[in-house]
């Protein structure tokens, strides 16, 4: 029988994988991972705009002093699905599994105009470049790598330069954004020292992002930032009596915890509770309420919670394992497990077998329920949290009182005999005025109220058949609004009138109801001193028109009521 081997379109595969990265900054993650796999002690990362090409070209350079590449490893670097990298730790010891074991990560470099590699190993230097990789791949061609090998007395190391990256888009590559990304989503920001692992010896990273320090850059220290523990609530109350937990920091650490149901497998788990102000002592990228948004800033809820990690690099969040509702925004937690299986672009853990994911979840939930929540430290935290809610409620009530008092002093009122009418600020205020007017001047309206309910549907059920008993009387609805707008959230079908405080609708403006029926606003000015402005929603197809009572005009023209501030001045 004839046979054949399934074929692969290499250009198409290269193009798809090079485009299969959700965040352009992932190029920095991949480069740093390669430097760690090479056993580097010194890493530098720089981003600049090169104007020498005639356009503002984004150029990214990553350099390290790790073990350089051989010619074969250079081929694997540019190739797809190859790796013979035996990873070295920061002490030069071989480890069984490299971070970049799939050979896919560096393909993000192909999203560029040019890739340049300079690498030294065992007295040999290789200079290589690849021109227009993305353009060639789109044409269906796998581009050629040009390289030259020479002798060198230089120390081992590698420098990779990517020119014209991501169509020269600068977004995300400011110094502050890159620094934040490195500490949260790369190997250099690993939380491994927090679970008792030794800090990698002499590993430093010098960063120079757009708009950052001068050419020498900023030297970063290894490891994810955490605040110092502060759990003495009595001392914190002296700092902030109402919200001491804003400064609270508690820590739990569980290294090498065996996975439930998976002998021989383990995870590392670090769990912090951090108050809002405690987070801001080390994280300047959290957006401050009411402040101007800066590039790269985010809300606490966008970043904090429980992160699942592989190689101590956060991959995805699973907040529901440790919290309900929004409580997880107080948590700063990481779980690392080498049993996780990543997708090719390291974007999620979708390749992890279900039984493995279930075992990890079960282990994390067990630790959280039995060894964190049950501790006196956590219980005291929860007690203080309940106390804070009570104090905040009392504080808010006082703030609400002062706010309402100010509004009341500024409120505009009108006198109708002994009756004082308040200018409304919302629909309920309109309802209040109508009830009062119906009580003292029912002749103002040509309908009789049969029932009212402002909680659901239309507000008033009315009739104009005064002479008939209710069994025989025709009934319709009256709806109240603070402001009548173009989109009406009820049906016109059984509507007799709309009562609103104001409207910005002009004559012949169109109004549409919830089923798409259209009516036209017709405004008729007063014909003499005894009449008033009439507003009507008319239809070309329906037999009845809908009156609109605009109270602001109606009360002024019919009753000569003028709403003035109660105090006659604005109170402070």
N, C-alpha and C positions, 0 to 999 in steps of 0.2 A: 504493500500500500504506500502511496506517496505521502510524504510528510513535509512540514516546514516549521521553521522557528518563528514565533511571533516577533514582529519588528517594532521598533520604536522610532518615532520621528524625533531625533535628538534636538533639532532647533526648537521645535514646539515645546518639548519638555523643559529645555533651558529657559525659554521665555516664560512659561507658566510658573515655574518655581521661582524665577527671579522677581516675578510680580506678586508672588503669594505671601507677601508680608504686609500686615495691616498698618504698621507704624514705621515710618521712614527711619526713626531713631534706632530701630532694631539692627541697623548696620553697625552701630557702636557696640551693642550687646554681642554680636557675632565676633567682632574684631577682638574684644576683650576676652571672650571665651577662648579664642585661638591663642592669645598671648598666655593665658593661664595654662592651656594644654602644652604650650612650649616651655613651661617652667620659668617664665619671665619674672624678674624682680622689679624692673623699671618699665613702665608703660607710659606712653604719652599719646594724647589724642588732641588733634587740633582741627578746627573748622574755620575756613576763611573764604573770602570772596576774591577771586582772581579776575582782574579787569584786563589782563594783557591779551586775552583772546578776542577782544572786541565786544564781549558781552560780560555781564556779571556772572561768572561761573563759580558754582559752589564746589569747593575742594575739601575733601576730608582725608586726613592723614592719621594713620595709627602706626606707632613705632614701638618696638620692644627689644629687650636684650635677651630674649629667650633663645632656645636652641633653634637655629635657622633651618631652612628647608634644603633637602637634596633635590636633584633634578626630578627624581621620581615623585617626591612629595609635592614639588611644584606642579607636576602634571595632575596630581590628585587635588591640589588646591583649586585649579581651574576646572577640573573635571566634575562629573556629577555621580554621586553615589559611591565614591571611593574614599577610603581613609585607612591609612596604616599607622596613624598617629598613636603612639603609646604615650599617654598623658603623663606629665611630671608634676608632682606637687611643688609647692613653693620651697621645699627643702631639697629638691632634686631627686626625690624618690619616685620610682615608677608606680603609677596607679593603674588599675585594671581597665578603667573605662574613661575615655575622654569626654569632655562636654560635647564637643562637636563630632559625634560618632557617625552621623549620617551622610556627611559630605554635601549637605544642602545649604547650610547657613551662608557660606561665602557667595552663593549665587545671587544674594541680594546686591552684591557689588556690580552685577551685570546691568543693573538699572542705572547706567551711566554712559558718559561719552568715552572714557578711557580709564583703564586700570593699569597701575604701575606697581611692580613688586621689586624690591631690592632685598636680597637675603644672603646672609653669610653663615657658612657652617664648614667646620674642618678645613679652614684655609681656602675655601672656594666661595666666590661671590657670584650670584646669579642676578642679572638684571633682565627683567621681563616686562612686556607690556601687551595690552590687548586693546585695540582701537575699536570704537563704535560698537560695543557688544549688543546693545539693545537694538540699534538700527539694523545690524546684520541679522539678528534673530528674527526680527519682524519681516525681513525679506526671505526668511526660510533658510538662512545660512548659519552654520556654526562657525564663529570667527576664529582666525588663527592667532595663536600666542607666539610672539616673537621674543627670543631670549638669547642671552650671551653668557658664557661661563668664563670667568677669569680667576687668577690667583689673588688672594687677599690675606693681609696680615691683620685685618681688623677683627675685633671680637665678634662672636656670633650674635645674630639678631636679625630682625626683619622689619622692613618698613613697607606699608601698603598705602598707596595714594589713589583715591577715587576722584576723578574729575568729571564735572557736569552731572553730579549725582541727582537723581529724582527730578530731572528737568529743571535743575537749579532752584528748586523751591527752598526758601530759607526757613519757612515755618517749622518751629520745633527745635531749631539748632542754636538758639541763644544760649549763652553760657549757663544761665540759671536753669533753663529747661534741661540741658544736657546733664548738669550736675545732679539735678533731681532724678532724672532717668537712671543715671549710673548707680545711684545709691538705692534705687528701688528695684531695678529690673536687669541688673547685670551681675556677673560673678564678683566684681569688685565690691558690690554692695551686699555681699552675702551676710546672712545672720548667723553663720556657723559658730562664731566666737561666743555668741549669746547662749549656745547650748554646750559650752565647755570645750569646744575644739580650739587648738592652739592658733593664734593669729599667724598667718603666713609670714615667714621671716622676710623682712626688708622689702615687701611688695609695696610700691608706691605708684600712683597714677597722676600725671600732670595733665591738666585739662585747660584748653583754650578754646572756648566757644565764641560764637559771634557776640560782639559787644561786651566781651569779658575783659579779664586783666590783660596787661601787655603781652608781648611775645613769649615771655618765659612761662606764662600761664599760672594756674593755681594748683598747688600740690595737695592732693586729696589723701585722706587716711582710709585705710581698708576697713570695711565693715559697715553694715546698716546702722543708722543712727537710732538710738533709743534714749529717752530721758532717764534721769536718775530716779530711783524709787523714792516716793514721798507718800507715806501711808498714815502719818500721825494727823488724824482729822482735827484734833483739838488745836494743834499748831496752825493748821490750815484755816481754821475758823478765825484766828486772829488776823490772818492775811485777808480773808474774804468771808465774812460771816454768812452772807446769803448763799453764796455758791462756792464753798470750799472745794468741792469736787472738780471744779475747773482746773485746779492745780494738782490734783491727786494722780499718783502713778503707782501702780502695783504690778508685780512681775511673778510669773510662774514659769518654770523651765523643766522640760521632760526630755532628756537626751536618750537616744537608743531605746525607745519604748517598743516592745515586741508587738507585732500586729496580731490582733485577735483572729485566730483561725488560720494563720499563715506562719507556721514555725520557721525560724531562720530569717524572717524579714522584720524590719523595724522602721521606725520613723523618729524624727526629731521634732519637738513641738515647743515653741516659745509663745507665751501669751501675756500681753500687757493690757492693763486698763489705763487709759490716759485721758485726763480732762482736756477740755478744749484749749485752755491757755497753756497747759503742759505741752501739747502738740506743737504749738506755735513757737516754743522756745528753741526748737531745732528745725522746724519746717516752715520756711518763709514762702512756700508756694501755696499754702492754704489761703483761699480768698477771705478777706476780712469783710464782714457784712457792711454794706453801704459804701465800701471803698471802690475806687475805679478798678476795673478788671485789668490785670497785667498779663502779658503773654505767658501761657503755660500754667496759669493758676487753676485750681480746682477746688470743689467743695470737699469737706471731710468725707461725706458719703460717697464721693467718687473714688476714693483711694483707700480708706481704712476698712477694717474688717478682718476676715480670716483668709489668708492667701495659701494656696497649695503650690508647692515648689518642687522642682527637680534640679539637682546640682546646686541647691540653695538659691535658685533664681525663681522668683514668683511667676507663676504661669496663669492661674485663674483663681477667682474668689469663690468661696462656698460659705457665705455668712450664715446660712440657715443651719449649719451644723452646730453653731454655738450661740445663736441668738434668735429672738423673735422680733418682728416689726423692725424698728430702727435702732434698737439697743446696740447693735454691732458697730455703730459709728463711734462708740467709746473704746472699741477693741482694736488692738494693733498686734496681730497674731500671724504666725507662720508655721506651716507644717511642711517638712521636707521628707520625701520618701523616694528612694531610687527605684522603687517598683512602679512608679508612674511611667507611662509610655506616651511620648509626645508625638504630635503630628510633625510632618516634615519641616514646617516653618517654626516649630516650637510655640505655636500660637495657642494651643490648648492641649488638654490631656485626653482627647477623644480616642486615642489608641489604647488606653488602659483597659484591660479586661474588667468586666463588670464585677466579678468576684473579688478582684483586687481592690477596686474602688470601694466596694461595700465593706471590705475588711478595714480599709483605712478610715472610712467614715465611722464605722462602729468603734474603732479604737479612739478616735478623736472625741466622739460624743461621750464615751465612757470616761475618758480623762477629764473632760470638762464637767460632767455631771458629778463625778465621784471624788475628784481630786482638786478641783478648782472651786466650784460653787459651794462645796461643803466646808471649805476652810473658814476659820474665823475672820480672816482678812477680807474675803469676799462677802461674807455675811454683814460685816460692819459697813462695807461699802454700800450694800443694798439698803441697809437701814438709813444711812446718811442720804442716799438717793431719795428715799421716801420723805425724809425730813425736808430736804431741799425743795421737793415738789410742793410741800405744804407752805414753806416760807415764801417760795416764788409766787404761789397762789395769793397769799396775803399781800405780798408786795405788789403784785399785778392789780389786785383789787384796789389798793391805795392809789396806784398810778391811774387806774381807770376812773376812780372817783375824781382825782384832780383834773383829768382830761375832760370828763363829763361836766364838771363844774365850770371849766373854762368855756366849753362849748355852750353851756346854758347861759352864761353871762353874755356871750356873743350872739346868742340866738336871736333871729329876727321874729318879731311877733306883730300881730294885728289885733285890734280891739273891735269886737262886734257886740256892742252893748257892754254887758258885764262879762261876756265870753272872750277869753284870750286864745287866739289861734296861733300855733307855732308853724313857722316855715319848715316844711319837711326836708330831710336829708336823704330819705329813701322811701320805698313804696309804703312801708307801714305808716309813715307820717301822713301820706296822702289818705290812707284809710281812716286815720284818726280824724282828720279834718272833715271828711265826708260824713262820718257818724255824728259829729257835733253839728254840722249844718243840717243834717236830716232831722235832728232833734229840735232845733230852734227855728229853722226856716225850710221846712219840707217843700214849700211851694217853689223853691228854686229849681227843683228837678221834676221832670214829667214822668217819673216812675215811682213805684212803691216797692220797698225792699221786702222780699218774702223770706230770704235766708242769706246768710253770709258765711264764708269759710275761706280764709286766706292761706290755709296750709296746703291745699291741693286744688289744682284746676282753676276755674274761674272764681272771682272773689264774691260777686253778688248775684243772687237770683232775683229778678225783678219782674213786675207786671205793670202794664199801662191800662189794664182793664179794671179801673177802680170800682165800677158799678157792679161787676160780676163777682160771684163767690169764687174762691180759689179753685174749685173743681172745674169750673168752666173757663177761667181766665187764661189767656195766652201768657206764657212766661218766656223770658229770655235772660241772657247773661249780661253783666256789666263787669269789665275787667279794669283793674287799676294798675297804673305804672308810675314810676317816678318820672321817667322820660320815655316818650313814644319814639321808637326808631323804625328804620326801614324793615327790619325783620321782626315779625310779631309771633310770639311763641304759643299762640292758641289758634283755633280755627275761627274764621269769620262767620261760620254757618249760623250759629244761634246767638250772635253777639248783637246787643242793642246799642251799647255805647262803650267808649273807652274814656276813663277819667285819668288824667296824668297831670303832674305838676307843670311840666314844660315839654316842649318838643322843638327840635331844630329842623324839622321837616318844612320844606317850602311848598308853595302852591304848585300843584300838579306833580309832586314827588310820588313815587310808587312805593307801596307797602305790600309785603308778601307775608302770608300766614304759613303755618307749619305744613300744610298740604300743598303749598305752591300757589294758592289762589291769590290774585292780585287786585288791589284797589288803589284808587288815586286820591291823594289828599287835595281837597278843594277848600280854600280859605276865602270866606266872604267878609269883607270889612263891614263895620257898623254903617247902617244906612242913615241913621239919625242919632241924636243924643240919647234916645231911650233904648236903642238897640246895642248889641255887643257883637264882637267878632265870632263868626260861626266857623267851626272846623268840621269837615265831613269826609268820611271815607266812602267814596262812591264806586259803583261797579257798573260796567257796561252790560253785564249779563244777569246780575241778581236784582230782584225787585226792591229790596230794601237797602237804604243807606245806613251807615253807622256813624252816629254822632261822636265827636271827640270833644270832651270838655277839658280845655287846658286851664287848670285852676288858676295859674299865675295871672292870666288875662281875665278869666271869668270873674274872679273875686274883685279885681281892680275895676273892671268895667261895670259890673252889675251891682256891687255893694260899695264901691269906692274904698276898698280896703287897701292899705299900704303897709307892707311889712318893714319894720324898722328894728335896729338892734335894741334889745331891752334896756341896756345901760346907756345907749346913745354914743358909746365909744368902744373901741376894741380893748378888751382886758388883756393884761400880760400874764 
